[in-house]
Amino acid sequence: MYEHFFQCPYCWEEISMLLDTSVRQQTYIEDCEVCCNPIELTPEFQEHELIGFSANDIEQ
């Protein structure tokens, strides 16, 4: 597991989430721990190193 800090696309607060380094590329949705809005997370790993990351709001 890898802890990654980033800014919420809704409330702009810095939050952190644990990312699974065993899956090379993934997309999933987690709620912001501050404002509770859904965030689409897309981390990408190479040899268990984070090489790409995006956190986007969900169009409602």
N, C-alpha and C positions, 0 to 999 in steps of 0.2 A: 504494500500500500504506500501511497505517496500523498502527503499533504500539500495542497496547492492553494495559495492565496490569490484572490482576484476581486474585481469590483463588480457588484451586482448591477445589471443593466437597468434596473428599475429605480432603486433607492440610492445607488452609487456608494453604498457602504462597502468596506473591505470585509470579505468573508473568506472562509476556508472550507474546503471539502476534501475528503479522502478519495483518492482515485486509485483504481485497480490497475497496476502496471503489467499484469499478466495478459491483458487484452490489448493488442497493438493499436487498434483504432475502434472507437465506440462513440455512440451518441445516445444520450439518455436525458431525462428530465428530473431535476431536483428542485425543491422549494428553497428560496432564500431564507436563511436562519433569522434575518432581521425583519423583512417586510412580508415574507411568506408567499411571494409571487413565484410562479414556475419559471425556471431557467433551463434552457436547452444547453447542455454541456457536451462539448466534443473534444476530448483529449486524444492525443496521438503519441504513442511511445515507440521508441526504437531501443532495443536491448535494455529495457526497463528505465530508460531516460525519457523525460518529457520533451518532445520536439515540436509539438503544436498544441494549442489550446484555444478554444473559443467558448464564450458564455453569452448567449443571446436571449433576448426576451421572446416570449411565445406570442404570436399574433392571435388575438382573441376576437 
